[in-house]
Amino acid sequence: MNTSDLVIIQDLSASNRELGRLLEKHRAYERELEFMARRKWLSSNEQSERQRLKRLKLRGRDRIESIIAPHRPSPSA
């Protein structure tokens, strides 16, 4: 994500509840994945949970992208 995307997200998150909720979830998934990454060994259930969190994080990232895309400036010709 580039700097202009971060500015767009910051501006929109105050007025777009869905975006704010998605950002909170994205950060929570990231924290949990970081915690798991610090562990030397994960059980098969934990590995499945890690994959589930990765999918949820990616799905959320895709939705965030779809929300901010219309607010990006048009590329110059």
C-alpha positions in Angstrom: 0.0 0.0 0.0 1.4 3.3 -0.9 1.3 6.6 0.9 -1.6 8.0 -1.1 -3.6 4.9 -0.2 -2.9 5.4 3.4 -4.2 9.0 3.2 -7.3 7.8 1.4 -7.9 5.2 4.1 -7.4 7.6 6.9 -9.9 10.1 5.3 -12.5 7.4 4.6 -12.3 5.4 7.8 -13.9 8.2 9.8 -17.0 8.2 7.6 -17.1 4.6 6.4 -18.0 2.1 9.2 -17.2 -0.9 7.1 -13.8 0.3 6.3 -13.1 1.1 9.9 -14.3 -2.4 10.9 -12.2 -4.0 8.2 -9.1 -2.2 9.3 -9.6 -3.3 12.9 -10.0 -6.9 11.9 -7.0 -6.7 9.5 -4.8 -5.5 12.4 -6.2 -8.2 14.8 -5.4 -10.9 12.2 -1.9 -9.5 11.7 -1.2 -9.5 15.5 -2.4 -13.1 15.8 -0.3 -14.2 12.8 2.7 -12.4 14.2 2.2 -14.2 17.5 2.0 -17.6 15.6 5.1 -16.8 13.6 7.2 -16.4 16.8 6.3 -19.9 17.9 8.8 -22.7 16.9 6.1 -25.3 16.4 2.4 -25.2 15.6 -0.1 -28.1 16.1 -2.1 -29.1 13.1 -5.1 -27.2 14.5 -2.9 -24.1 14.9 -1.6 -24.5 11.4 -5.2 -24.7 10.1 -6.1 -21.6 12.1 -3.1 -19.8 10.7 -4.2 -20.6 7.1 -7.8 -19.5 8.0 -6.5 -16.2 9.4 -4.4 -15.6 6.3 -7.4 -16.1 4.1 -9.6 -13.8 6.2 -6.8 -11.2 6.2 -6.5 -11.4 2.4 -10.3 -11.3 1.9 -10.4 -8.2 4.1 -7.5 -6.6 2.2 -9.3 -7.2 -1.1 -12.5 -5.5 0.3 -10.5 -2.6 1.6 -8.9 -2.3 -1.9 -12.4 -2.3 -3.5 -13.5 0.5 -1.1 -10.6 2.8 -1.7 -10.1 2.2 -5.5 -12.8 4.7 -6.6 -11.2 7.4 -4.5 -7.8 7.2 -6.1 -6.8 9.9 -8.6 -7.0 8.9 -12.2 -3.6 8.2 -13.8 -2.3 10.9 -16.1 -2.3 10.1 -19.8 
